[in-house]
Amino acid sequence: MWNGFAVPLFTHEDAISLCAVMPSLMYVEARQAFLFDENDETEWFHAAPQVVGGEELHLYSLGESWCWQLVDASDYLNVVAGSYPTSPLHNCG
């Protein structure tokens, strides 16, 4: 948490799912990083190692200064990413 807002960490697969509902977010293979580019604001997000449950994972902190909010999964129909209504994100790959 930061200033009362969630600071989520995403797996590569989950971050790719966000790209489907956030047109300003894309994965750039050449840099192995996610790029957010909107309204003259450009941010790069690289994976960082994190230990989760005793296992080292490479996770992305997308938008660590954004105002993410935790929501109840049962209320997913009202979740909005940017200005785009979303359904629950899942890995189609």
Stockholm file with secondary structure:
# STOCKHOLM 1.0

chainA/1-93         MWNGFAVPLFTHEDAISLCAVMPSLMYVEARQAFLFDENDETEWFHAAPQVVGGEELHLYSLGESWCWQLVDASDYLNVVAGSYPTSPLHNCG
#=GR chainA/1-93 SS CBTTBBCCCBCHHHHHHHHHHCTTEEEEGGGTEEEEEETTEEEEEEEEEEEETTEEEEEECTTTTSCBCCCCGGGGGGCEETTEECCCCCCCC
#=GC SS_cons        CBTTBBCCCBCHHHHHHHHHHCTTEEEEGGGTEEEEEETTEEEEEEEEEEEETTEEEEEECTTTTSCBCCCCGGGGGGCEETTEECCCCCCCC
//
